[in-house]
Amino acid sequence: MVSFEFVVQDPNGLHARPAGLLIKEAMKCKSKVTLKKGSKSADAKRLFNVMAMGIKGGETITAELEGETEAKDAEVLKAFIAENI
């Protein structure tokens, strides 16, 4: 398993548009992608699960990837998040 943390830069948080972009990018990963915030966790490939987390701007989120291509997928996802979230 590979994990990394990121801070949501959008002051409106992970609302529909950025969440949708994140889901599309996560869907490209062969690995299982899970987002965690405190005691909450969600499958990063399911929009309603991510939206239900209520992620606000400035919050720190942990992304966990598990699978054969986890390291490669994590690097791609990190780069995407740095540019878009």
C-alpha positions as CSV (number, residue, x, y, z in Angstrom):
1,M,0.0,0.0,0.0
2,V,1.2,3.5,-0.9
3,S,-0.3,6.6,0.8
4,F,0.2,10.3,0.6
5,E,-1.4,13.4,2.1
6,F,-2.7,16.5,0.3
7,V,-4.4,19.7,1.4
8,V,-7.5,20.8,-0.5
9,Q,-6.6,24.2,-2.0
10,D,-10.0,25.2,-3.3
11,P,-11.6,27.4,-0.7
12,N,-15.0,25.8,-1.5
13,G,-13.6,22.4,-0.7
14,L,-14.1,19.2,-2.8
15,H,-17.4,20.2,-4.3
16,A,-19.0,18.6,-7.4
17,R,-16.7,19.9,-10.1
18,P,-13.3,19.1,-8.5
19,A,-14.7,15.9,-7.0
20,G,-15.8,14.8,-10.5
21,L,-12.3,15.6,-11.9
22,L,-10.7,13.6,-9.1
23,I,-13.1,10.6,-9.7
24,K,-12.2,10.6,-13.4
25,E,-8.5,10.6,-12.7
26,A,-8.9,7.9,-10.0
27,M,-10.9,5.7,-12.5
28,K,-7.7,5.6,-14.7
29,C,-5.8,3.9,-11.9
30,K,-5.7,0.1,-11.8
31,S,-5.2,0.4,-8.0
32,K,-7.9,0.6,-5.4
33,V,-7.9,4.3,-4.3
34,T,-9.3,5.3,-0.9
35,L,-9.6,8.8,0.5
36,K,-9.5,9.3,4.3
37,K,-10.4,12.3,6.5
38,G,-10.4,11.6,10.2
39,S,-12.6,8.6,10.8
40,K,-14.3,8.9,7.4
41,S,-13.1,7.0,4.3
42,A,-14.4,6.7,0.8
43,D,-13.8,4.9,-2.5
44,A,-12.2,7.6,-4.6
45,K,-13.9,6.1,-7.7
46,R,-17.4,6.8,-6.4
47,L,-18.7,10.4,-6.6
48,F,-21.4,10.1,-3.9
49,N,-18.9,8.5,-1.5
50,V,-16.4,11.3,-1.9
51,M,-19.1,14.0,-1.7
52,A,-20.5,12.5,1.5
53,M,-17.2,13.1,3.2
54,G,-17.9,16.8,3.2
55,I,-14.3,17.8,2.5
56,K,-13.7,21.5,3.0
57,G,-11.0,23.8,1.7
58,G,-7.8,23.7,3.7
59,E,-8.4,20.2,5.1
60,T,-5.7,17.5,4.9
61,I,-6.8,14.3,3.1
62,T,-4.9,11.0,2.9
63,A,-5.0,9.0,-0.3
64,E,-4.3,5.3,0.0
65,L,-3.6,3.2,-3.1
66,E,-3.4,-0.6,-3.2
67,G,-2.7,-2.8,-6.1
68,E,0.0,-3.9,-8.6
69,T,0.6,-0.5,-10.0
70,E,0.1,1.5,-6.8
71,A,3.4,3.4,-6.9
72,K,2.9,4.5,-10.5
73,D,-0.8,5.4,-9.9
74,A,0.2,7.4,-6.7
75,E,2.6,9.5,-8.6
76,V,0.1,10.2,-11.4
77,L,-2.6,11.0,-8.8
78,K,-0.3,13.3,-6.8
79,A,0.6,15.3,-9.9
80,F,-3.1,15.6,-10.9
81,I,-4.1,16.8,-7.4
82,A,-1.3,19.3,-7.2
83,E,-2.6,20.9,-10.4
84,N,-6.3,20.6,-9.9
85,I,-7.5,20.2,-6.4
